[in-house]
C-alpha cells in the first residue's frame, strides 16, 4: 500500500503541475487526478478496510494488484483525453475499469458471506460506491456516440463519479476513520451507516438524474425539483454526522489533531460543493471552475487527512512502534492549515481566480510532501530499532 500511495501522490502532483501549467487540458488533468489518483487509492482502501469490516483474512494477490491495474487504465484515459490516443480507446478503457469494479463487488459479497456473525454495515457503502462507478462508466459509450445527449450524459457521468463513487466511499469510511484517528471509538457509527445508506445512495441518484435532465427544456422543471430534493436528502445526513461529532468529541478536540481537522474540513467542503455542483448542473456556474474546485475543496483535504492516519499504519504494520508514531505526528502537523489552504483555493477557483487558487493548492500539497519526506527520514532509525 505504501508504494501505491507514493504513485497516487505522484499523479496528484503531475495533475496539478501539468494542468496548471497548461500542458494538460482541464479534462485530462481532472481525469488524471480522479482516474489516475483517487480511483486506485479508493480501491486500495477498500481492500484494506473490507477484511476488517468482515473479520476475514487479507485479500488474494490478484485483488491486491487491482489498484495498480486501475491506475494504469486511469492514466490511459487521461492520455487519451489529452489527444495522445484515438478517442475510441475510451470505450475499452472504461469497460475494463467497470469490470474491475464488478470484481471488487463480488469479492466484497463473498467476504460478507464468509464473515462470522454480522459484518459491519460499512462494507455496503463500498458496494454502492462501486455500483455508482459502474453506472458512470456505462454512460461513456453513449456520451461519445450521441452528440445531442452530450451535456445531460456528461452531467450524469460526472455526478455518479464524484458524488456516487467518491462520495459514498468517503462517507462510508469517515464515521470509522475519524474516531480511530482520535484513538477513540464511536458506538453510534454503525447506526449512522446503517440508517442513512439508502437515503444517501438515493439522493446521489436523484442529484445525478436531476442535473442531467436540467438542460432539456421540456424536462428542466422536473430535473430541478429532483435535483433539489436529492440535495436536501444528501446534505441532511451529513449535517447530522457533523452534529454528532460535535456532541461526541467536540470540534475543538477535532481541530487539535491535524488528521481529524483535515477530515472535518473535507466534510464541510463537501457540503458547500454540493450547492456549487447543483448550480453547475443548472448551468449557473461554468463547468471548469466547478470541476477544478472539487479537487481542493473536498478530495485533497479528505485524502491527505486520511493518509495522515493510514499511511503510518501501512508503512509500519503490526503493533504500534515509535517509528509509526513519529511518521503520524509529522504528517498530522499542520493538517488544519493545509486543509484551510485547500478550501481557500476552492473558493478562489469558484470566484474565477484560478491561478491564485492553484498556487494555494501547490503550497498545501507541497507542505504535505515535505512533511512526508521528513517523517520518513525521522521514522527510519526508530523502525530499525523496533526490528
C-alpha positions as a Markdown table, in Angstrom:
| # | Residue | x | y | z |
|---|---|---|---|---|
| 1 | Unk | 0.0 | 0.0 | 0.0 |
| 2 | Unk | 2.9 | 2.4 | 0.7 |
| 3 | Unk | 4.2 | 2.2 | -2.9 |
| 4 | Unk | 0.6 | 2.7 | -4.2 |
| 5 | Unk | 0.3 | 5.9 | -2.0 |
| 6 | Unk | 3.5 | 7.3 | -3.5 |
| 7 | Unk | 2.2 | 6.6 | -7.0 |
| 8 | Unk | -1.1 | 8.3 | -6.2 |
| 9 | Unk | 0.7 | 11.4 | -4.8 |
| 10 | Unk | 2.8 | 11.5 | -8.0 |
| 11 | Unk | -0.4 | 11.5 | -10.0 |
| 12 | Unk | -1.7 | 14.4 | -7.9 |
| 13 | Unk | 1.4 | 16.4 | -8.3 |
| 14 | Unk | 1.5 | 15.7 | -12.1 |
| 15 | Unk | -2.1 | 16.7 | -12.5 |
| 16 | Unk | -1.5 | 19.9 | -10.6 |
| 17 | Unk | 1.6 | 21.0 | -12.4 |
| 18 | Unk | 0.7 | 19.8 | -15.9 |
| 19 | Unk | -2.9 | 21.1 | -15.6 |
| 20 | Unk | -1.9 | 24.4 | -14.0 |
| 21 | Unk | 0.9 | 24.9 | -16.5 |
| 22 | Unk | -1.3 | 24.3 | -19.5 |
| 23 | Unk | 0.5 | 21.2 | -20.6 |
| 24 | Unk | -2.6 | 19.1 | -19.9 |
| 25 | Unk | -6.2 | 20.1 | -20.8 |
| 26 | Unk | -8.5 | 20.6 | -17.8 |
| 27 | Unk | -10.5 | 17.5 | -18.6 |
| 28 | Unk | -7.3 | 15.4 | -19.0 |
| 29 | Unk | -5.8 | 16.9 | -15.7 |
| 30 | Unk | -9.1 | 16.2 | -13.8 |
| 31 | Unk | -9.2 | 12.6 | -15.1 |
| 32 | Unk | -5.5 | 12.2 | -14.1 |
| 33 | Unk | -6.4 | 13.4 | -10.6 |
| 34 | Unk | -9.5 | 11.1 | -10.3 |
| 35 | Unk | -8.9 | 8.1 | -12.5 |
| 36 | Unk | -5.1 | 8.1 | -12.0 |
| 37 | Unk | -5.1 | 9.0 | -8.3 |
| 38 | Unk | -8.4 | 8.8 | -6.4 |
| 39 | Unk | -9.6 | 5.6 | -8.2 |
| 40 | Unk | -6.7 | 3.4 | -7.3 |
| 41 | Unk | -6.5 | 4.9 | -3.8 |
| 42 | Unk | -10.1 | 4.1 | -3.1 |
| 43 | Unk | -9.7 | 0.5 | -4.5 |
| 44 | Unk | -6.7 | 0.1 | -2.2 |
| 45 | Unk | -8.5 | 1.5 | 0.8 |
| 46 | Unk | -11.5 | -0.9 | 0.2 |
| 47 | Unk | -9.1 | -3.8 | 0.0 |
| 48 | Unk | -7.7 | -2.7 | 3.4 |
| 49 | Unk | -11.0 | -2.0 | 5.2 |
| 50 | Unk | -13.3 | -4.8 | 3.9 |
| 51 | Unk | -11.3 | -7.6 | 5.6 |
| 52 | Unk | -11.5 | -5.6 | 8.9 |
| 53 | Unk | -15.3 | -4.9 | 8.5 |
| 54 | Unk | -16.0 | -8.6 | 7.7 |
| 55 | Unk | -13.4 | -10.1 | 10.1 |
| 56 | Unk | -11.7 | -12.1 | 7.3 |
| 57 | Unk | -8.2 | -12.5 | 6.1 |
| 58 | Unk | -6.1 | -10.4 | 3.7 |
| 59 | Unk | -7.1 | -10.3 | 0.0 |
| 60 | Unk | -5.5 | -12.6 | -2.6 |
| 61 | Unk | -2.5 | -11.2 | -4.5 |
| 62 | Unk | -4.7 | -10.9 | -7.6 |
| 63 | Unk | -7.0 | -8.5 | -5.8 |
| 64 | Unk | -4.1 | -6.7 | -4.3 |
| 65 | Unk | -3.0 | -5.9 | -7.9 |
| 66 | Unk | -6.3 | -4.3 | -8.9 |
| 67 | Unk | -5.4 | -0.8 | -7.7 |
| 68 | Unk | -2.3 | -0.9 | -9.9 |
| 69 | Unk | -4.4 | -2.1 | -12.9 |
| 70 | Unk | -6.9 | 0.7 | -12.2 |
| 71 | Unk | -4.2 | 3.3 | -12.1 |
| 72 | Unk | -2.7 | 2.1 | -15.4 |
| 73 | Unk | -6.2 | 2.3 | -17.0 |
| 74 | Unk | -6.8 | 5.7 | -15.5 |
| 75 | Unk | -3.5 | 7.0 | -16.9 |
| 76 | Unk | -4.6 | 5.7 | -20.3 |
| 77 | Unk | -7.9 | 7.6 | -20.0 |
| 78 | Unk | -6.1 | 10.9 | -19.2 |
| 79 | Unk | -3.6 | 10.5 | -22.0 |
| 80 | Unk | -6.4 | 9.7 | -24.5 |
| 81 | Unk | -8.4 | 12.7 | -23.4 |
| 82 | Unk | -5.2 | 14.8 | -24.0 |
| 83 | Unk | -5.3 | 13.6 | -27.6 |
| 84 | Unk | -2.4 | 11.2 | -27.4 |
| 85 | Unk | -4.6 | 8.3 | -28.4 |
| 86 | Unk | -7.7 | 7.7 | -30.5 |
| 87 | Unk | -11.0 | 8.5 | -28.8 |
| 88 | Unk | -12.3 | 5.0 | -29.4 |
| 89 | Unk | -9.8 | 3.8 | -26.7 |
| 90 | Unk | -12.1 | 5.3 | -24.1 |
| 91 | Unk | -14.6 | 2.6 | -24.7 |
| 92 | Unk | -12.4 | -0.4 | -23.8 |
| 93 | Unk | -10.6 | 1.5 | -21.1 |
| 94 | Unk | -13.9 | 2.4 | -19.3 |
| 95 | Unk | -15.2 | -1.1 | -19.8 |
| 96 | Unk | -12.1 | -2.6 | -18.2 |
| 97 | Unk | -12.4 | -0.3 | -15.2 |
| 98 | Unk | -16.0 | -1.3 | -14.8 |
| 99 | Unk | -15.0 | -4.9 | -14.9 |
| 100 | Unk | -12.5 | -4.3 | -12.1 |
| 101 | Unk | -15.2 | -2.6 | -10.0 |
| 102 | Unk | -17.6 | -5.5 | -10.6 |
| 103 | Unk | -14.8 | -7.9 | -9.5 |
| 104 | Unk | -14.4 | -5.9 | -6.3 |
| 105 | Unk | -18.2 | -6.0 | -5.6 |
| 106 | Unk | -18.2 | -9.8 | -6.0 |
| 107 | Unk | -15.2 | -10.1 | -3.7 |
| 108 | Unk | -16.9 | -7.9 | -1.1 |
| 109 | Unk | -20.1 | -10.0 | -1.2 |
| 110 | Unk | -18.0 | -13.2 | -0.8 |
| 111 | Unk | -16.2 | -11.7 | 2.2 |
| 112 | Unk | -19.5 | -10.6 | 3.8 |
| 113 | Unk | -20.9 | -14.1 | 3.5 |
| 114 | Unk | -17.8 | -15.6 | 5.0 |
| 115 | Unk | -18.0 | -13.3 | 8.0 |
| 116 | Unk | -18.6 | -14.9 | 11.3 |
| 117 | Unk | -21.7 | -13.1 | 12.6 |
| 118 | Unk | -23.0 | -9.9 | 11.1 |
| 119 | Unk | -20.5 | -7.9 | 9.0 |
| 120 | Unk | -20.1 | -4.2 | 9.7 |
| 121 | Unk | -22.5 | -2.1 | 7.6 |
| 122 | Unk | -19.7 | 0.0 | 6.2 |
| 123 | Unk | -18.9 | -2.6 | 3.6 |
| 124 | Unk | -22.3 | -2.0 | 1.9 |
| 125 | Unk | -21.3 | 1.7 | 1.3 |
| 126 | Unk | -18.3 | 0.5 | -0.6 |
| 127 | Unk | -20.6 | -1.8 | -2.7 |
| 128 | Unk | -22.9 | 1.1 | -3.5 |
| 129 | Unk | -19.9 | 3.3 | -4.3 |
| 130 | Unk | -18.6 | 0.8 | -6.8 |
| 131 | Unk | -22.1 | 0.4 | -8.3 |
| 132 | Unk | -22.2 | 4.1 | -9.0 |
| 133 | Unk | -18.8 | 3.9 | -10.7 |
| 134 | Unk | -20.0 | 1.1 | -12.9 |
| 135 | Unk | -23.1 | 3.2 | -13.9 |
| 136 | Unk | -20.9 | 6.2 | -14.6 |
| 137 | Unk | -18.7 | 4.1 | -16.9 |
| 138 | Unk | -21.6 | 2.7 | -18.7 |
| 139 | Unk | -22.5 | 6.2 | -19.7 |
| 140 | Unk | -19.2 | 6.7 | -21.5 |
| 141 | Unk | -20.1 | 5.0 | -24.9 |
| 142 | Unk | -23.4 | 6.8 | -25.5 |
| 143 | Unk | -21.8 | 10.1 | -24.2 |
| 144 | Unk | -19.2 | 9.8 | -27.0 |
| 145 | Unk | -21.5 | 8.4 | -29.7 |
| 146 | Unk | -24.6 | 10.7 | -29.3 |
| 147 | Unk | -23.6 | 14.4 | -29.6 |
| 148 | Unk | -27.1 | 15.6 | -28.9 |
| 149 | Unk | -27.1 | 14.0 | -25.5 |
| 150 | Unk | -23.5 | 15.0 | -24.6 |
| 151 | Unk | -24.4 | 17.6 | -21.8 |
| 152 | Unk | -27.0 | 15.5 | -20.0 |
| 153 | Unk | -24.9 | 12.4 | -20.1 |
| 154 | Unk | -21.7 | 14.3 | -19.1 |
| 155 | Unk | -23.5 | 15.6 | -16.1 |
| 156 | Unk | -24.8 | 12.1 | -15.2 |
| 157 | Unk | -21.2 | 10.7 | -15.6 |
| 158 | Unk | -19.7 | 13.5 | -13.5 |
| 159 | Unk | -22.2 | 13.3 | -10.6 |
| 160 | Unk | -22.1 | 9.5 | -10.5 |
| 161 | Unk | -18.3 | 9.6 | -10.2 |
| 162 | Unk | -17.9 | 12.5 | -7.8 |
| 163 | Unk | -20.9 | 12.1 | -5.5 |
| 164 | Unk | -21.6 | 8.4 | -6.1 |
| 165 | Unk | -18.2 | 6.6 | -6.3 |
| 166 | Unk | -16.0 | 9.1 | -4.3 |
| 167 | Unk | -18.8 | 10.5 | -2.0 |
| 168 | Unk | -20.2 | 7.2 | -0.9 |
| 169 | Unk | -16.8 | 5.6 | -0.3 |
| 170 | Unk | -15.8 | 8.7 | 1.7 |
| 171 | Unk | -19.0 | 8.8 | 3.8 |
| 172 | Unk | -18.8 | 5.1 | 4.4 |
| 173 | Unk | -15.3 | 5.4 | 5.8 |
| 174 | Unk | -15.3 | 8.7 | 7.7 |
| 175 | Unk | -17.6 | 7.6 | 10.6 |
| 176 | Unk | -15.0 | 4.9 | 11.4 |
| 177 | Unk | -11.8 | 6.6 | 10.4 |
| 178 | Unk | -12.2 | 9.9 | 12.3 |
| 179 | Unk | -12.7 | 8.3 | 15.8 |
| 180 | Unk | -9.8 | 5.9 | 15.0 |
| 181 | Unk | -7.6 | 8.9 | 14.3 |
| 182 | Unk | -8.6 | 10.3 | 17.7 |
| 183 | Unk | -7.8 | 7.0 | 19.3 |
| 184 | Unk | -11.4 | 6.6 | 20.4 |
| 185 | Unk | -14.5 | 4.6 | 19.5 |
| 186 | Unk | -17.9 | 5.8 | 18.4 |
| 187 | Unk | -20.7 | 3.4 | 19.3 |
| 188 | Unk | -23.1 | 5.4 | 17.0 |
| 189 | Unk | -21.1 | 5.0 | 13.8 |
| 190 | Unk | -22.7 | 1.7 | 12.9 |
| 191 | Unk | -26.1 | 3.1 | 13.5 |
| 192 | Unk | -25.5 | 6.1 | 11.2 |
| 193 | Unk | -24.1 | 3.9 | 8.5 |
| 194 | Unk | -27.0 | 1.5 | 8.7 |
| 195 | Unk | -29.7 | 4.2 | 8.9 |
| 196 | Unk | -28.6 | 6.5 | 6.1 |
| 197 | Unk | -27.2 | 4.2 | 3.4 |
| 198 | Unk | -30.3 | 4.0 | 1.3 |
| 199 | Unk | -31.2 | 7.7 | 1.7 |
| 200 | Unk | -27.7 | 8.9 | 0.7 |
| 201 | Unk | -27.5 | 6.5 | -2.2 |
| 202 | Unk | -31.0 | 7.5 | -3.4 |
| 203 | Unk | -30.1 | 11.2 | -3.1 |
| 204 | Unk | -27.0 | 10.7 | -5.2 |
| 205 | Unk | -29.1 | 9.1 | -8.0 |
| 206 | Unk | -31.7 | 11.9 | -7.7 |
| 207 | Unk | -29.0 | 14.6 | -8.0 |
| 208 | Unk | -27.3 | 12.8 | -10.9 |
| 209 | Unk | -30.5 | 12.3 | -12.9 |
| 210 | Unk | -32.0 | 15.7 | -11.9 |
| 211 | Unk | -29.0 | 17.6 | -13.1 |
| 212 | Unk | -28.8 | 15.5 | -16.3 |
| 213 | Unk | -32.5 | 16.4 | -17.1 |
| 214 | Unk | -32.0 | 20.1 | -16.3 |
| 215 | Unk | -30.5 | 21.1 | -19.7 |
| 216 | Unk | -33.5 | 19.5 | -21.5 |
| 217 | Unk | -36.1 | 22.2 | -22.0 |
| 218 | Unk | -39.3 | 20.1 | -21.6 |
| 219 | Unk | -37.8 | 18.3 | -18.5 |
| 220 | Unk | -36.0 | 21.2 | -16.9 |
| 221 | Unk | -38.6 | 21.8 | -14.1 |
| 222 | Unk | -38.7 | 18.1 | -13.2 |
| 223 | Unk | -34.9 | 17.9 | -13.2 |
| 224 | Unk | -34.7 | 21.0 | -11.0 |
| 225 | Unk | -37.2 | 19.5 | -8.5 |
| 226 | Unk | -35.5 | 16.1 | -8.5 |
| 227 | Unk | -32.0 | 17.6 | -8.0 |
| 228 | Unk | -33.2 | 20.0 | -5.2 |
| 229 | Unk | -34.8 | 17.1 | -3.4 |
| 230 | Unk | -31.6 | 15.0 | -3.8 |
| 231 | Unk | -29.5 | 17.8 | -2.5 |
| 232 | Unk | -31.6 | 18.1 | 0.7 |
| 233 | Unk | -31.6 | 14.3 | 1.2 |
| 234 | Unk | -27.8 | 14.2 | 0.8 |
| 235 | Unk | -26.9 | 17.2 | 3.0 |
| 236 | Unk | -29.2 | 16.3 | 5.9 |
| 237 | Unk | -27.4 | 13.1 | 6.9 |
| 238 | Unk | -24.0 | 14.8 | 6.5 |
| 239 | Unk | -25.1 | 17.6 | 8.8 |
| 240 | Unk | -26.4 | 15.0 | 11.3 |
| 241 | Unk | -23.0 | 13.4 | 11.2 |
| 242 | Unk | -21.3 | 16.7 | 11.9 |
| 243 | Unk | -23.7 | 17.5 | 14.8 |
| 244 | Unk | -23.0 | 14.0 | 16.2 |
| 245 | Unk | -19.2 | 14.6 | 16.1 |
| 246 | Unk | -19.7 | 17.9 | 17.9 |
| 247 | Unk | -21.6 | 16.1 | 20.7 |
| 248 | Unk | -19.4 | 13.1 | 20.8 |
| 249 | Unk | -15.9 | 14.6 | 20.5 |
| 250 | Unk | -16.3 | 18.4 | 20.2 |
| 251 | Unk | -15.0 | 20.4 | 17.3 |
| 252 | Unk | -12.2 | 21.8 | 19.5 |
| 253 | Unk | -10.9 | 18.3 | 20.0 |
| 254 | Unk | -11.1 | 17.5 | 16.3 |
| 255 | Unk | -9.3 | 20.7 | 15.4 |
| 256 | Unk | -6.3 | 20.0 | 17.7 |
| 257 | Unk | -5.3 | 16.9 | 15.6 |
| 258 | Unk | -4.2 | 17.7 | 12.1 |
| 259 | Unk | -5.6 | 14.5 | 10.6 |
| 260 | Unk | -9.1 | 14.9 | 12.1 |
| 261 | Unk | -9.1 | 18.6 | 11.4 |
| 262 | Unk | -8.4 | 17.9 | 7.7 |
| 263 | Unk | -11.2 | 15.3 | 7.6 |
| 264 | Unk | -13.6 | 17.7 | 9.3 |
| 265 | Unk | -12.9 | 20.4 | 6.8 |
| 266 | Unk | -13.3 | 18.0 | 3.9 |
| 267 | Unk | -16.8 | 17.2 | 5.1 |
| 268 | Unk | -17.6 | 20.9 | 5.3 |
| 269 | Unk | -16.2 | 21.4 | 1.9 |
| 270 | Unk | -18.3 | 18.5 | 0.6 |
| 271 | Unk | -21.5 | 20.2 | 1.8 |
| 272 | Unk | -20.5 | 23.5 | 0.3 |
| 273 | Unk | -19.6 | 22.0 | -3.1 |
| 274 | Unk | -23.0 | 20.3 | -3.3 |
| 275 | Unk | -24.5 | 23.7 | -3.8 |
| 276 | Unk | -21.9 | 24.6 | -6.4 |
| 277 | Unk | -22.4 | 21.3 | -8.1 |
| 278 | Unk | -26.2 | 21.9 | -8.3 |
| 279 | Unk | -25.6 | 25.4 | -9.8 |
| 280 | Unk | -23.3 | 23.8 | -12.3 |
| 281 | Unk | -25.9 | 21.2 | -13.2 |
| 282 | Unk | -28.3 | 24.1 | -13.9 |
| 283 | Unk | -25.6 | 25.9 | -15.9 |
| 284 | Unk | -25.5 | 28.7 | -13.4 |
| 285 | Unk | -21.8 | 28.1 | -12.8 |
| 286 | Unk | -19.2 | 27.4 | -15.6 |
| 287 | Unk | -18.1 | 23.8 | -15.7 |
| 288 | Unk | -14.3 | 24.4 | -15.5 |
| 289 | Unk | -14.2 | 26.2 | -12.1 |
| 290 | Unk | -16.8 | 23.9 | -10.6 |
| 291 | Unk | -14.9 | 20.8 | -11.6 |
| 292 | Unk | -11.5 | 22.2 | -10.6 |
| 293 | Unk | -12.8 | 23.3 | -7.2 |
| 294 | Unk | -13.9 | 19.7 | -6.3 |
| 295 | Unk | -10.2 | 18.7 | -6.0 |
| 296 | Unk | -9.0 | 21.2 | -3.4 |
| 297 | Unk | -12.5 | 21.7 | -1.8 |
| 298 | Unk | -13.0 | 18.0 | -1.0 |
| 299 | Unk | -10.6 | 15.5 | -2.4 |
| 300 | Unk | -7.3 | 16.8 | -1.2 |
| 301 | Unk | -8.3 | 17.5 | 2.5 |
| 302 | Unk | -10.0 | 14.2 | 2.5 |
| 303 | Unk | -7.2 | 12.2 | 1.0 |
| 304 | Unk | -4.3 | 13.9 | 2.9 |
| 305 | Unk | -6.3 | 13.7 | 6.2 |
| 306 | Unk | -6.9 | 10.0 | 5.7 |
| 307 | Unk | -3.3 | 9.4 | 4.7 |
| 308 | Unk | -2.0 | 11.2 | 7.8 |
| 309 | Unk | -3.7 | 8.4 | 9.8 |
| 310 | Unk | -3.4 | 5.4 | 7.5 |
| 311 | Unk | 0.0 | 5.8 | 5.8 |
| 312 | Unk | 1.9 | 5.3 | 9.1 |
| 313 | Unk | 0.0 | 2.0 | 9.7 |
| 314 | Unk | 0.6 | 0.8 | 6.1 |
| 315 | Unk | 4.3 | 1.8 | 6.3 |
| 316 | Unk | 4.8 | 0.2 | 9.8 |
| 317 | Unk | 2.3 | -2.6 | 10.1 |
| 318 | Unk | 1.8 | -4.7 | 13.2 |
| 319 | Unk | 1.9 | -3.4 | 16.8 |
| 320 | Unk | 2.4 | 0.3 | 17.4 |
| 321 | Unk | 6.0 | 1.4 | 17.2 |
| 322 | Unk | 7.9 | 4.7 | 17.8 |
| 323 | Unk | 8.5 | 4.8 | 14.0 |
| 324 | Unk | 4.8 | 4.8 | 13.3 |
| 325 | Unk | 4.1 | 7.4 | 15.9 |
| 326 | Unk | 6.8 | 9.7 | 14.5 |
| 327 | Unk | 5.5 | 9.5 | 11.0 |
| 328 | Unk | 2.0 | 10.0 | 12.2 |
| 329 | Unk | 3.0 | 13.2 | 14.1 |
| 330 | Unk | 4.9 | 14.6 | 11.1 |
| 331 | Unk | 2.0 | 14.0 | 8.7 |
| 332 | Unk | -0.7 | 15.4 | 11.0 |
| 333 | Unk | 1.3 | 18.5 | 11.9 |
| 334 | Unk | -0.2 | 21.4 | 10.0 |
| 335 | Unk | -3.1 | 19.4 | 8.7 |
| 336 | Unk | -5.6 | 22.0 | 9.7 |
| 337 | Unk | -3.6 | 24.8 | 7.9 |
| 338 | Unk | -3.3 | 22.6 | 4.8 |
| 339 | Unk | -7.0 | 22.0 | 4.7 |
| 340 | Unk | -7.8 | 25.7 | 5.1 |
| 341 | Unk | -5.4 | 26.4 | 2.2 |
| 342 | Unk | -7.3 | 23.9 | 0.1 |
| 343 | Unk | -10.7 | 25.3 | 0.9 |
| 344 | Unk | -9.4 | 28.9 | 0.2 |
| 345 | Unk | -8.1 | 27.6 | -3.1 |
| 346 | Unk | -11.6 | 26.1 | -4.0 |
| 347 | Unk | -13.3 | 29.3 | -3.2 |
| 348 | Unk | -10.8 | 31.3 | -5.3 |
| 349 | Unk | -11.3 | 29.0 | -8.2 |
| 350 | Unk | -15.1 | 29.2 | -7.9 |
| 351 | Unk | -14.8 | 33.0 | -7.9 |
| 352 | Unk | -12.8 | 32.9 | -11.1 |
| 353 | Unk | -9.3 | 33.4 | -9.6 |
| 354 | Unk | -7.9 | 30.2 | -10.9 |
| 355 | Unk | -4.1 | 30.9 | -10.8 |
| 356 | Unk | -4.1 | 32.1 | -7.1 |
| 357 | Unk | -6.2 | 29.0 | -6.3 |
| 358 | Unk | -3.7 | 26.7 | -8.0 |
| 359 | Unk | -0.9 | 28.4 | -6.1 |
| 360 | Unk | -2.6 | 27.7 | -2.8 |
| 361 | Unk | -3.1 | 24.0 | -3.8 |
| 362 | Unk | 0.5 | 23.7 | -4.7 |
| 363 | Unk | 1.5 | 25.2 | -1.3 |
| 364 | Unk | -0.8 | 22.7 | 0.6 |
| 365 | Unk | 0.3 | 19.7 | -1.4 |
| 366 | Unk | 4.0 | 20.7 | -1.2 |
| 367 | Unk | 3.7 | 21.1 | 2.6 |
| 368 | Unk | 2.4 | 17.5 | 2.9 |
| 369 | Unk | 5.1 | 16.1 | 0.6 |
| 370 | Unk | 7.8 | 17.9 | 2.7 |
| 371 | Unk | 6.2 | 16.5 | 5.9 |
| 372 | Unk | 6.1 | 13.0 | 4.4 |
| 373 | Unk | 9.8 | 13.2 | 3.4 |
| 374 | Unk | 10.8 | 14.5 | 6.8 |
| 375 | Unk | 8.6 | 11.9 | 8.6 |
| 376 | Unk | 10.1 | 9.0 | 6.6 |
| 377 | Unk | 13.6 | 10.1 | 7.4 |
| 378 | Unk | 12.9 | 10.6 | 11.1 |
| 379 | Unk | 11.0 | 7.3 | 11.4 |
| 380 | Unk | 13.6 | 5.1 | 9.7 |
| 381 | Unk | 16.0 | 4.8 | 12.7 |
| 382 | Unk | 13.1 | 4.1 | 15.1 |
| 383 | Unk | 11.8 | 1.4 | 12.7 |
| 384 | Unk | 15.2 | -0.2 | 12.5 |
| 385 | Unk | 15.4 | -0.3 | 16.3 |
| 386 | Unk | 11.9 | -1.7 | 16.5 |
| 387 | Unk | 13.0 | -4.6 | 14.3 |
